[in-house]
Amino acid sequence: MPERTPFARRANGNHAFYASTAWRKARKLYIEQHPICEICRRAAATVVDHIRPINQGGAPLDEHNFQALCAVCHNKKSGHESRG
């Protein structure tokens, strides 16, 4: 059985991007500036999500395409996106 990675399910893996210094810096700064989930507005934000996914043409480093989410809201959003 192949080894699973966090990006194994992605049709067009973005692993190199998410491992890049540019993304790590952008993510850290955005979370510092937006510490609360932008959907539920209750939980601490732990994920910087691309509003328009990169594999659908979303700008990878444009903060206008970012939203800070808690893990629960991010998982719900990602689940809806994967179902089309």
C-alpha positions in Angstrom: 0.0 0.0 0.0 1.4 3.4 -0.9 2.4 5.8 1.9 -0.3 8.5 2.5 0.7 12.1 2.8 -1.5 15.1 3.6 -1.6 16.0 0.0 -2.1 12.5 -1.4 -5.8 13.0 -2.2 -5.3 16.1 -4.3 -5.7 15.6 -8.0 -3.0 18.2 -8.7 -0.8 18.1 -5.7 0.4 21.4 -4.4 2.9 20.0 -1.9 5.8 22.0 -3.2 3.9 25.3 -2.9 2.6 24.5 0.7 6.2 23.6 1.7 7.6 26.8 0.3 9.1 29.6 2.4 6.8 32.1 0.7 3.7 30.2 1.7 4.8 29.6 5.3 5.6 33.3 5.7 2.3 34.5 4.2 0.4 32.0 6.3 2.1 33.0 9.5 1.5 36.7 8.9 -2.2 36.2 7.9 -2.9 34.1 11.0 -1.3 36.7 13.2 -3.5 39.4 11.6 -6.7 37.3 11.6 -6.6 35.1 14.8 -10.3 34.3 14.8 -12.1 32.0 12.3 -13.7 34.1 9.6 -16.7 31.8 9.3 -17.9 30.9 12.8 -16.2 33.9 14.5 -15.8 31.8 17.7 -12.8 29.6 17.4 -9.1 30.4 17.0 -8.0 30.3 13.3 -5.5 27.6 12.7 -5.8 27.3 8.9 -5.3 29.8 6.1 -7.7 28.7 3.4 -7.7 29.8 -0.3 -11.2 31.1 -0.9 -10.9 30.1 -4.6 -8.7 26.9 -4.6 -5.4 27.1 -6.4 -6.3 24.2 -8.6 -9.4 26.2 -9.7 -7.3 29.3 -10.6 -7.1 31.0 -7.2 -4.1 33.2 -6.6 -1.8 31.3 -4.3 -0.2 34.3 -2.5 -2.9 37.0 -2.9 -4.2 37.7 0.6 -7.5 38.7 -1.0 -7.9 35.0 -1.7 -7.2 34.0 1.9 -9.5 33.4 4.8 -8.5 32.3 8.3 -10.5 29.3 9.5 -10.7 27.0 12.5 -10.1 23.3 11.6 -13.9 22.5 11.9 -14.9 25.2 9.4 -12.1 24.4 7.1 -13.0 20.7 7.0 -16.6 21.5 6.3 -15.6 23.9 3.4 -13.2 21.3 2.0 -15.8 18.6 2.2 -18.3 20.7 0.3 -15.7 21.5 -2.4 -14.7 17.9 -2.8 -18.3 16.9 -3.5 -18.5 19.6 -6.3 
